[in-house]
Amino acid sequence: MFILNIQLYFMAWQIILKPFIIYFTFHTSIYIIKRIILQLYYNIIMLCSRYTSNNSSLQTYVI
């Protein structure tokens, strides 16, 4: 009886939780990739603006 309960629990985990785990890992990876791309884009804009103009307010945001 105890082994049967473990098998039922494992089947329920596969049916119910696996789509949620796949969904959350997929969306967090997309979020991380978006953040990296936006950060690179922001850094490129800041570098270009630093070289093209002598505005000190833009230079303060460059790390």
C-alpha positions in Angstrom: 0.0 0.0 0.0 2.8 2.4 0.8 4.6 1.7 -2.5 1.3 2.3 -4.3 1.0 5.7 -2.7 4.5 6.6 -3.8 3.7 5.6 -7.3 0.5 7.6 -7.3 2.3 10.6 -5.9 5.0 10.4 -8.6 2.3 10.1 -11.4 0.5 13.2 -10.0 3.8 15.1 -9.9 4.5 14.2 -13.5 1.0 15.2 -14.7 0.5 18.3 -12.5 3.8 19.9 -11.7 5.9 19.2 -14.8 4.1 21.7 -17.0 4.5 24.4 -14.3 8.2 23.7 -13.9 8.7 23.8 -17.7 6.6 27.0 -17.9 8.5 28.8 -15.1 12.0 27.8 -16.3 11.1 28.8 -19.9 9.8 32.2 -18.7 12.7 32.9 -16.3 15.2 32.1 -19.0 13.5 34.4 -21.5 13.4 37.1 -18.8 17.1 36.7 -18.1 18.0 36.9 -21.8 15.8 40.0 -22.2 17.6 41.6 -19.3 21.0 40.8 -20.7 20.1 42.2 -24.1 18.6 45.4 -22.6 21.7 45.9 -20.5 24.0 45.5 -23.5 21.8 47.9 -25.5 21.9 50.4 -22.6 25.6 50.1 -22.3 26.2 50.7 -26.0 23.9 53.8 -26.0 25.8 55.1 -23.0 29.2 54.5 -24.6 28.1 56.1 -27.9 26.6 59.1 -26.1 29.7 59.5 -24.0 32.0 59.6 -27.1 29.7 61.9 -29.1 28.9 64.5 -26.5 30.6 66.1 -23.5 27.5 66.2 -21.4 28.5 65.4 -17.8 25.0 64.2 -16.8 25.3 61.2 -19.2 28.8 60.4 -18.0 27.6 59.9 -14.4 25.4 56.9 -15.4 28.3 55.0 -17.0 29.7 52.5 -14.6 
